[in-house]
Amino acid sequence: MNVKELVDKDTQEVKAYYCSVCGSHESARGQNAKERMENCCRCSECGEKKDKNENNYYTYCKKCEPKVQARRDLEDQKKRLEKLAKAEDVTETFIEGPVYCEALEMYFGDVDEFCERAHDEWDEDSEEDIADNWPEYIHPCHIKKIRSWDAERLANNMVESILDDQHEDCELEADDDLISAIQNFLNRQTDASQESWYPDFTKKINVKRWIELSKEREAKK
């Protein structure tokens, strides 16, 4: 067993339990403390004792890691498909604007820019406009101008970043002067290109259909 007992030498009372693999310990007064320490460095998948050199951040052993990762990938894929199925199809009405591709985890200025990258990524040797191995859908994006960012949130984030490099007793707060200075900076950002994009997963664009519609619009000009 992984669990060991820490015993009072005078009373012989068990004071705590500790894991012989990683050294974690827990007071014997805690409910189910012994059971938790028994399973501390035991793989949650196969139940075998984990090697002391393995990363105890994970609850599973290295041997079970591929199985766990495969299961998580399937779960993530299922969630993405469910989310995609519920999304509103805006292919017929979407004309232009930034888009996001989950398969590439990338943003693009418009669908045409995405198609150029997709052709290079999946069909470099093909002359076709689109192939079956392209992602079926991409997502339009919300556009948020930098000048509309939350100055107070930015100030707090800045202070937190500074404190990350300081000793734990160091105290610092974002005051009104800092927030005001950041707000003044944001107000001066008037360039049209200064904006952020956020994917709108509640909407989707069918890539093949969008290309067909784009060609139809071009033909009518």
C-alpha positions as CSV (number, residue, x, y, z in Angstrom):
1,M,0.0,0.0,0.0
2,N,1.0,3.6,-0.6
3,V,-0.3,4.8,2.8
4,K,1.9,5.0,5.9
5,E,1.0,5.9,9.4
6,L,2.5,8.6,11.6
7,V,2.2,7.4,15.2
8,D,2.6,9.3,18.4
9,K,5.5,7.4,20.1
10,D,4.1,8.0,23.6
11,T,0.4,7.1,23.0
12,Q,0.8,5.0,19.9
13,E,-2.1,7.0,18.5
14,V,-2.2,7.4,14.7
15,K,-1.9,11.1,14.2
16,A,-1.8,11.2,10.4
17,Y,-1.5,9.2,7.2
18,Y,1.0,10.0,4.5
19,C,1.7,8.8,0.9
20,S,4.9,6.9,0.7
21,V,5.3,7.9,-3.0
22,C,4.9,11.7,-3.0
23,G,5.0,12.5,0.8
24,S,1.5,14.1,0.9
25,H,-0.1,13.8,4.3
26,E,-3.4,14.3,6.0
27,S,-4.6,14.3,9.6
28,A,-6.1,11.1,10.9
29,R,-9.0,13.1,12.1
30,G,-10.1,13.8,8.6
31,Q,-13.0,11.7,7.3
32,N,-11.7,8.9,5.0
33,A,-8.2,10.3,5.3
34,K,-6.6,6.8,5.2
35,E,-8.6,5.9,2.0
36,R,-7.6,9.2,0.3
37,M,-3.9,8.6,1.1
38,E,-4.2,5.0,-0.1
39,N,-5.3,6.3,-3.5
40,C,-3.1,9.4,-3.6
41,C,-0.6,8.0,-6.1
42,R,-2.7,5.2,-7.5
43,C,-3.8,5.5,-11.1
44,S,-7.4,6.4,-11.4
45,E,-7.7,4.3,-14.5
46,C,-6.1,1.0,-13.9
47,G,-5.7,1.2,-10.1
48,E,-2.0,0.4,-10.2
49,K,0.6,2.2,-8.0
50,K,2.2,5.1,-9.9
51,D,6.0,5.4,-10.2
52,K,7.5,8.0,-7.9
53,N,9.1,9.6,-10.9
54,E,5.8,10.2,-12.6
55,N,4.1,13.6,-12.6
56,N,1.6,13.4,-9.7
57,Y,-0.3,16.4,-11.1
58,Y,-2.2,13.8,-13.1
59,T,-4.4,11.2,-11.5
60,Y,-3.5,8.6,-14.1
61,C,-0.3,6.8,-14.9
62,K,1.8,7.2,-18.0
63,K,0.7,3.8,-19.3
64,C,-3.0,5.0,-19.2
65,E,-2.3,8.5,-20.6
66,P,-3.0,7.6,-24.3
67,K,-6.4,6.0,-23.3
68,V,-7.3,9.0,-21.1
69,Q,-6.3,11.5,-23.8
70,A,-8.3,9.6,-26.5
71,R,-11.4,9.6,-24.3
72,R,-11.1,13.3,-23.7
73,D,-10.6,14.0,-27.4
74,L,-13.8,12.1,-28.2
75,E,-15.7,14.0,-25.5
76,D,-14.4,17.3,-26.8
77,Q,-15.3,16.4,-30.3
78,K,-18.8,15.4,-29.2
79,K,-19.2,18.8,-27.4
80,R,-18.0,20.6,-30.5
81,L,-20.5,18.8,-32.8
82,E,-23.4,19.4,-30.4
83,K,-22.5,23.1,-30.3
84,L,-22.2,23.2,-34.0
85,A,-25.6,21.5,-34.5
86,K,-27.3,24.2,-32.4
87,A,-25.6,27.1,-34.2
88,E,-27.6,29.3,-36.5
89,D,-26.6,28.9,-40.2
90,V,-26.0,32.4,-41.5
91,T,-24.4,31.3,-44.8
92,E,-27.1,33.0,-46.9
93,T,-26.8,36.4,-45.2
94,F,-23.1,36.6,-44.3
95,I,-21.3,38.8,-46.9
96,E,-18.0,39.9,-45.3
97,G,-16.2,40.2,-42.0
98,P,-13.7,38.3,-39.9
99,V,-14.2,34.6,-39.3
100,Y,-12.7,31.9,-37.1
101,C,-11.8,28.3,-38.0
102,E,-11.7,25.9,-35.1
103,A,-9.8,23.2,-37.1
104,L,-6.9,25.7,-37.6
105,E,-7.5,27.7,-34.4
106,M,-7.0,30.8,-36.4
107,Y,-8.8,34.0,-37.3
108,F,-9.1,35.4,-40.8
109,G,-10.1,38.8,-42.1
110,D,-12.8,37.3,-44.3
111,V,-13.9,34.0,-45.9
112,D,-11.7,34.5,-48.9
113,E,-8.6,34.8,-46.7
114,F,-9.6,31.6,-44.9
115,C,-10.0,29.8,-48.3
116,E,-6.5,30.8,-49.3
117,R,-5.1,29.3,-46.1
118,A,-7.3,26.2,-46.3
119,H,-6.1,25.5,-49.9
120,D,-2.5,25.8,-48.7
121,E,-3.2,23.6,-45.7
122,W,-5.2,20.8,-47.2
123,D,-5.1,21.0,-51.0
124,E,-1.8,22.6,-52.1
125,D,-1.6,20.3,-55.1
126,S,-5.2,20.7,-56.2
127,E,-6.6,23.2,-58.6
128,E,-10.1,22.8,-57.2
129,D,-11.6,25.7,-55.2
130,I,-12.5,23.5,-52.3
131,A,-12.1,19.8,-51.4
132,D,-14.0,17.5,-49.1
133,N,-11.4,17.5,-46.4
134,W,-11.8,21.2,-45.6
135,P,-13.8,22.1,-42.5
136,E,-17.5,22.1,-43.3
137,Y,-18.2,25.2,-41.2
138,I,-16.4,28.3,-39.9
139,H,-17.8,30.9,-37.5
140,P,-18.3,34.7,-37.9
141,C,-16.8,36.9,-35.3
142,H,-17.9,39.6,-32.9
143,I,-15.9,42.8,-33.5
144,K,-14.9,44.9,-30.5
145,K,-13.0,48.2,-30.9
146,I,-10.0,48.6,-28.6
147,R,-11.3,51.9,-27.4
148,S,-14.3,50.2,-25.9
149,W,-12.2,47.9,-23.7
150,D,-12.8,48.0,-20.0
151,A,-10.2,50.3,-18.5
152,E,-10.7,49.1,-14.9
153,R,-10.3,45.5,-15.9
154,L,-7.1,46.3,-17.8
155,A,-5.8,48.2,-14.8
156,N,-6.5,45.3,-12.5
157,N,-4.8,42.9,-14.9
158,M,-1.8,45.1,-15.1
159,V,-1.4,45.2,-11.3
160,E,-1.9,41.4,-11.0
161,S,0.9,40.9,-13.6
162,I,3.2,43.2,-11.6
163,L,2.4,41.3,-8.4
164,D,3.2,37.9,-10.0
165,D,6.9,38.8,-9.9
166,Q,6.9,40.2,-6.3
167,H,7.0,38.5,-2.8
168,E,3.6,37.3,-1.5
169,D,3.2,40.1,1.1
170,C,3.5,42.8,-1.6
171,E,0.3,44.8,-1.9
172,L,-0.7,47.0,-4.8
173,E,-4.1,48.1,-6.1
174,A,-5.3,49.8,-9.3
175,D,-6.3,53.3,-8.2
176,D,-8.5,55.9,-10.0
177,D,-5.4,57.6,-11.5
178,L,-4.2,54.4,-13.2
179,I,-7.7,53.6,-14.5
180,S,-8.2,57.2,-15.8
181,A,-4.8,57.1,-17.6
182,I,-5.7,53.8,-19.3
183,Q,-9.1,55.2,-20.3
184,N,-7.5,58.3,-21.8
185,F,-5.2,56.0,-23.8
186,L,-8.1,53.9,-25.0
187,N,-10.0,57.0,-26.1
188,R,-7.2,58.0,-28.3
189,Q,-7.3,54.7,-30.3
190,T,-9.3,55.8,-33.3
191,D,-7.6,53.8,-36.0
192,A,-10.2,51.5,-37.7
193,S,-7.8,48.6,-37.6
194,Q,-7.5,48.7,-33.8
195,E,-10.1,46.1,-32.9
196,S,-10.4,42.6,-31.4
197,W,-12.2,39.6,-32.9
198,Y,-14.1,37.0,-30.9
199,P,-15.7,33.9,-32.5
200,D,-19.5,33.7,-32.3
201,F,-20.1,30.0,-31.8
202,T,-23.8,30.5,-31.9
203,K,-23.6,31.1,-35.7
204,K,-21.9,29.1,-38.5
205,I,-21.0,29.5,-42.2
206,N,-21.1,26.6,-44.6
207,V,-17.9,27.1,-46.5
208,K,-18.9,25.3,-49.7
209,R,-22.3,27.1,-49.9
210,W,-20.7,30.4,-49.2
211,I,-18.3,30.0,-52.1
212,E,-21.2,29.1,-54.4
213,L,-23.0,32.2,-53.3
214,S,-19.9,34.3,-53.8
215,K,-19.5,33.1,-57.4
216,E,-23.2,33.8,-58.0
217,R,-22.8,37.4,-56.7
218,E,-19.7,37.9,-58.9
219,A,-21.6,36.6,-62.0
220,K,-24.3,39.1,-61.5
221,K,-22.0,42.1,-61.4
